[in-house]
Amino acid sequence: MLSSLKASGKLGSARLVAVVKEVAPTNMAKDDEELGVGEFVSKYFTGGEVYLDKEQDLFKALGSRGMKMNTWNPFKVFSDISGMQKRMDAKGISGNLRGDSILLGGIMVVNKGGPVSWVSFEDGDTMSFGKPFNEDELLAALAAAEAADV
């Protein structure tokens, strides 16, 4: 998780920023407690900043990518969802399945004052949502961004 990398010092001076696309009330949650944004911030994104993108401009700029069904095989779908749940359980992450589960996110490194230098998109083509990002690539991108900033 990003917040644990930040707490360990591996992210250096990088700012940790999350963008959420919704707050309650929604079709799936009557209040923020039910939606889980507060829980996300307090449990999984400590030490970071969280912004609301109500118009979803960032998600649009990233292509408004959504999860795709690549199979109608119910055993494959169950296997993929089960695999994601096992990865979450292993990291102590719980989810309430109340938010938008279709629109995909990712991780990006934005250089100070300038362009995005690295992006890791959440994978939605293979239904392997929740797939871990490449930590070594992220740390290399951060090191390059810090070196460029000097």
C-alpha positions in Angstrom: 0.0 0.0 0.0 1.2 3.5 -0.8 0.7 4.8 2.8 2.9 2.1 4.2 5.6 3.0 1.6 5.3 6.6 2.7 5.5 5.7 6.4 8.6 3.6 5.8 10.3 6.5 4.0 10.6 4.8 0.7 8.6 7.5 -1.1 11.0 10.2 0.1 9.6 13.7 -0.1 6.9 12.8 -2.5 3.4 14.0 -1.7 0.8 11.3 -1.5 -2.5 12.5 -3.0 -5.7 10.5 -3.7 -8.6 11.6 -5.9 -12.0 10.2 -5.1 -14.9 10.4 -7.5 -17.8 10.3 -5.2 -19.1 11.1 -1.7 -22.4 10.1 -0.2 -25.2 10.0 -0.8 -25.0 7.7 -3.8 -27.2 5.0 -5.3 -25.2 2.5 -3.2 -24.7 4.4 0.1 -26.8 6.8 2.0 -24.0 8.5 3.9 -20.2 8.7 3.9 -19.8 6.2 6.7 -21.6 3.6 4.6 -19.7 4.6 1.4 -16.4 4.3 3.3 -14.4 7.3 2.1 -13.6 8.2 5.7 -12.5 4.7 6.5 -10.3 4.7 3.4 -8.6 7.9 4.5 -8.1 6.8 8.2 -7.1 3.2 7.6 -5.5 3.0 4.2 -4.4 6.5 3.2 -2.9 8.0 6.3 -0.5 10.9 5.7 -1.9 11.7 2.3 -4.2 14.3 0.9 -7.6 13.4 -0.5 -9.5 15.5 -3.1 -13.0 15.1 -4.5 -13.2 15.2 -8.3 -17.0 15.5 -8.5 -17.0 16.1 -12.3 -14.5 13.2 -12.7 -12.2 15.4 -14.8 -9.1 13.4 -13.8 -10.8 10.2 -14.7 -11.9 11.6 -18.0 -8.3 12.8 -18.7 -7.1 9.3 -18.0 -9.6 7.9 -20.6 -12.6 7.1 -18.3 -11.4 3.5 -18.3 -13.8 1.0 -16.8 -13.6 -2.7 -15.9 -14.4 -5.0 -18.8 -15.9 -8.4 -18.8 -13.5 -10.6 -20.8 -15.4 -13.7 -20.0 -18.9 -14.9 -19.3 -17.5 -18.0 -17.6 -18.9 -17.7 -14.1 -16.0 -19.9 -12.7 -13.4 -17.5 -14.2 -15.3 -14.4 -12.8 -15.6 -16.1 -9.4 -11.9 -17.0 -9.5 -10.8 -13.4 -10.4 -13.0 -11.9 -7.6 -11.8 -14.5 -5.2 -8.2 -13.8 -6.1 -8.7 -10.1 -5.5 -10.3 -10.8 -2.1 -7.4 -13.0 -1.1 -4.9 -10.2 -2.0 -6.9 -7.7 0.0 -7.2 -10.1 3.0 -3.5 -10.7 3.0 -2.9 -7.0 3.3 -5.6 -6.5 5.9 -7.8 -4.4 3.5 -11.5 -4.6 3.8 -14.0 -3.3 1.4 -17.7 -2.7 1.6 -18.5 -2.8 -2.2 -20.5 0.4 -1.9 -18.6 2.7 -4.3 -18.4 2.7 -8.0 -16.8 -0.6 -8.9 -16.6 0.0 -12.6 -14.4 3.1 -13.1 -10.8 2.2 -12.8 -8.0 4.3 -11.2 -4.3 4.0 -11.0 -1.1 5.5 -9.6 0.8 8.3 -11.2 4.0 10.3 -10.6 3.7 14.0 -11.4 6.9 15.9 -11.5 7.0 19.1 -9.4 5.6 21.8 -11.6 5.3 19.6 -14.6 4.3 16.6 -16.5 3.2 13.2 -15.4 6.3 11.0 -15.7 4.9 7.6 -14.8 1.5 5.9 -14.7 0.4 2.5 -13.5 -3.2 1.9 -14.6 -5.5 -0.4 -12.7 -6.0 -3.4 -15.0 -9.6 -3.7 -16.1 -9.1 -5.8 -19.3 -8.5 -9.1 -17.5 -10.8 -8.5 -14.5 -7.7 -8.6 -12.4 -8.7 -5.5 -10.5 -6.8 -5.1 -7.3 -3.7 -6.3 -9.0 -0.6 -4.9 -7.3 1.4 -2.2 -9.0 5.1 -2.6 -9.7 6.8 -1.1 -6.6 10.3 -1.1 -8.2 9.0 0.9 -11.2 7.2 3.4 -8.9 10.3 3.9 -6.8 12.5 4.3 -9.9 10.0 6.9 -11.3 10.0 8.8 -8.0 13.8 8.8 -7.9 14.0 10.1 -11.5 11.4 12.8 -10.7 13.4 13.9 -7.6 16.6 14.0 -9.6 15.0 16.1 -12.3 13.7 18.5 -9.7 17.2 19.2 -8.3 
